[in-house]
Amino acid sequence: MAKKTVLAKKKRGPPATGKGTQVVVRMQPSPLAALDHWVTQQSDQPTRAEAIRRLVEIGLRLRQKKPKIDQRVLDRAADSIDRGTAELLKIGMKTRR
């Protein structure tokens, strides 16, 4: 009996280019337009996917750098919050009477 040759089925789609987890993002028109505008400002005109990767990296790098905030600004903000809370409590006490 003749030996049968079995051919492997071809995989659909383009060949894999790298390893990683695919993340699919759905964007509204306004952020998408802003992304496209950012792409036009880049010298190498990256694809949307590459632009999103770069912006995520930039955002993560910025997040790691802790901004220096003047202690006086923090104190003034805390005082303002305290005064606002006190006013709300006064208003609440008046409405209960």
N, C-alpha and C positions, 0 to 999 in steps of 0.2 A: 504494500500500500504506500502511496506517495505521502511524503511529509507535508503538512499544511504550514504555511507561513502566516503568522498573525501580525498585523500591523497595529501599532499603538495609535489610538485616536489622538488627533491634534487638539491641543488646548485652545480654547477661544480667547480672543483678545490679544493685546500686545504682550511681549515677553516681560517678565518682572524686571524692574530696574533697580530695585533695592529692597532692603528689609526694613520693616517698621510697621506700625499700626496705621491703617488708613483711617482718616478722620474726615467725615463728610460734613460740610457746613452749608446751611441755607441762610442766605443773606437778603435783607430787604433792599429795595432800590437805593435808598439814601446812603447806607454804609458801603454798598457795592460801588456806587459812584465815587465815594471818597477813596476807596481802595484803588479804583482805576486811576483816579487823579494822582494818588501817591505813586503808582507805577510809572506814570508819565514823567514824574519828577526824577526818577532814577536813571542813571547813565546807561545801565545795561538793559533796561526795560524787562524786568522779570515777569514770569507768568503770574497769574493770580495766586496759584498754589505757592509759588516761591515767595511772593510778596507777603502772603499770610504767615509763612514760616519765619520770614525776617522780622515782621512786626511783632510776632509772639516773642521771638528772642530779644528784641529791643525792650519790649514791655517787661519781660522777666528780669532783664539786667537792671532796668530802672527801679523795679520793685525791690531788688536786693540792696540798692543804695538807700540808706535811710536819710531822709532830709533833716538838716539841722534846723530846729525851730527854736527861736528865741524864747527863753523861759518867761519873759515878760508877756509875750503874746499868749502863751498858755495860761498864765495867771489871769490876764484880762478876760480870756474866754471863759475860764472857770467862774470868775466873779459874775460875768454876764449871765451865765447859766443859773447861778445861785439866785441872782436878783429876779430872773424870770420865773424860777420855781417859786420863790417867795410870793411874787405877785399872783401867780396862779392859785397858790394856797389861800391868799387873802380873798380872791374872787370866789373861790369855792366855799369859804366860810361864810361870806355874805349871802350867797344864794341859798344856803342851808337854813338860814334864820327865818 
